């Protein structure tokens, strides 16, 4: 199937008026780079003209293969990608990018849309899906949503890391007494040692809090911390629960437990 001719270049008064109506201040991303991948020269020129003053960088490619060469040497925060391309399709290239670990935003555009196409685009990892021909405000609003979502993901990641550090370090042990200060110092001193540590105390005094602080301050901080309520496990089963068993090790040990 041949692609319908779409020419949103200068000389289209309706497109120029639509662009003029978009508030300039609301769509500026001076720290973001964009890659436009479309085999239609008119569409590439139109998007470049529209985004050049709004983004830090705008690069274009006419095929997935040419886009890959640019992608290999430049980081792009967002890719505007046509689905129907010569050679490899946009959806196929997007799937490869996601499989390789690309976390940036991708807006898929196409002149031929149906339910299956939209579903395949979302499954491949598209952030948004826009049908040609589109209005200027459609693509700009889509980009704004993508950048807002990416910002929220980054902020959420930073917040989680901050909360984990605050919850797991010695700062999580609240108090200004001499005993609490000594406990913090002991944790910091012991954390660097590759030794087993036994924490003793009455129920509710904060043994798990101290254990988490010890773990967060140790070289093993990036490895899992697994609290176990030993009181809830019978004496006969605790060894098996903690260290596993092979089939037939004792009565009832039918499956192997690791």
N, C-alpha and C positions, 0 to 999 in steps of 0.2 A: 504493500500500500504506500503510495507517495504521500509525502507530508504536505499539508496545505500551506500556501504561502502566507507568512505572517511578517509584516514589515512595520514595526513600531518605531522606526527611525524618525529623525527630524523631517519635517514636511508633512507630518501627521498632526494637524492642529488640535484634534481632540486629545491626543496623547500629551501634547505640550501643555494644553490647558489643565489636564488632570494632574500633571506633575507640578504645575504652578500652584494648584490648590492644596497640595500636601504641605503642612507646616514643616519648614526646614529644621527648626530647632528640635523638633520631636524625634527626628530620625537622623541622628549623627552618631557614628561609631568610629571615632578618630583613632582608637587603639585596636581596631579589628581589621583583619585581612579576609578578602572574599575571592573565591575562585568561581568563575562562570564557565560552565561546560555546555555548549550547544553548537550543533553543526550549522545553524543558520547565522550567517554573518550579521544580518539585520538585528537579530535578538541579542547577540553578543555586544554589538555596538550600542544598542539601546540601553542595556543594563549597565554597561561601562559608563556611558554618559550620565546615567541616573545616579550611580553609586560613587563615581570618582571623587566628588566633593564631600561625600558623607563618610567614607571609609579610609583607613590608612593605606590600604593597597587593594587594587582590583586587577586580577589576572584573568585571562580568558584562554580557552582551549576548544578546539572543534571536535575532539574525540576523547574517549576514555584513555586511550594510549597516550595522547599528548598531555592530557590532564595528569596522568600518573608521573610523567617526567617532571612537571612543575611541582607536584605534590612531594616528590622525593627530595626536593631541595628547599621548599618553602613550607612553613606552617600556615595553614589556613584555618581561621576560626569558623568559617561557614562556606559551604559549597552550594551553589545553585546549579542543579544538574538536570539536564534534559534526559528523559527516559529513552527516546528513540535516537540512537547515534549510529554512525557508520562503524561497523565492527562490533565491539563489545557494547552491550546496552548499558544504560545508566544504572538500572537496577542491579545488574550483574557486577558492575564496578563498585557500587555502593556496598554490596554484600562482601566483596573482597576487602574493602576498607575497614568495615566493622570487624571482620574476622582477624584483620591485622592489628586491631586495637584502637583504631581512630575513634575518638570520643567527641569530635566536633559536630556542629549542627549541619544538616543536609536538607535542603528544600528541593524536592523533585517537581519538575514542570513537564507538562506534556500536552499535545494537541489532541491526543486520542485517549479518552478515559472511560473506563468501565469499572465495575465493582472488583473484578479480579485484579485489574491493574493496581487499584488503590490498596487492596489487601496485600499484594506482593510487595508494593513499595513500603508499606508499614512494617511488614515482616523483615524486609531487608535492612531496616533501621532508619527510614526517613523520618525527619523531624516534622515535616509538613508536606503537603501535596497540593499543587496549584494547577488549574487547567488553563491552557492558552486559548484565546488571548486573554490576558489579565490586565487589570487596572494598575496604575502605579501604586496606589495606596494599598492594594492587596499584597504586593510583594514586600513593600516597606513594613507593613504591619506584621507580616509573617516573619520577617527578619527580626523585628523588635521582640516578638514572642520568643524566638529562638535564643536571642542574646539574653533576654531576661531569664529564661529557663537555665541557660548555662551558668549565669551569675548565681542563681539560687543553688544550683548543684555545688558550685565551688564554695559558697558561703556555708552550706550545710555540712560539707566535708570538713571545712576548717572548724566549724562549731563542734562537730562530733569529736575531732581530735583534741580540741581545747577542753571539752567536758571530760574526756577520758583521762587526760593528763591531770586535770584538777581533782578528779574523783579517785585516781589511783596513786598519786604521789603522796609525799609526807604532808603536803598542805591539806590533805583530806582528814588528817588527825587534828581535831579541833581542841584548843586549850592553850593556856599560857603558863601553866604551872611548871615547876622544875621537873616533875616526873614526866610530863608530856614532852618537854623539850629534850629530856634525856632519851625518851623513846624514839623521837625523830632521829637523833644522832646515832642511836644504836642501829636503827633500820638502814640508814645511809652507810654505816660502816659495814654491816653484815651483808648488804645487798650485793656487793662486789665479789663475795666469796662463793665458790662453787660447792657449798655445803648445804646439807639438809638442816632446816631450822624448825624447831618445835616451839609453838606459841601456847602458853598455858594461861588460863584465867577463867573466872566465873562466866556463866552464860550471860550475854548481853554487854560485856565490857568492851567489845570491839576487836575480837581476835581476827575476824575476817577482814575488817577495815585495815588492820595492821598488815595482814598477809597480802592484800591487794597492793598496799603501798610498797611493801618489800618487793613484790613482783615488778611493779612499774619502775622501780629504781634499779633493777638488776639488768644484766646484759640479756636476759631472756624476756624483756618487756614486750617484744613483738610476737612472742609465742603465746599460745592460749593459756588462760588462767581458769582452772576448773574447780570450783568449790564443790565439796561432797559432804552431805549431811550424814555422817557416820551413824548417828543415833537412830536414823530411820532404816538402817540395814542390819539385819540379824548377824550375830557373831559367826554363824555357820556360812553365810553367803558373802560377807564383806571381802574376803580374800579373792573370791571368784569375781565379784563386781569390779574390784580395783585392778586386778592383774589378769583376769580371764582364766579360762580353763579349756581343756581339750575334751572331746566327746568320751564319756565313760570314766572321767576322773573321779566321779562320785555318783551316788544314786540320784537319778534325775538329770544328770548332765548329758542330755541327749544331743543337742547341737553344740558345736564348738563355739565358745564365746571369747572374742578378742577384745 
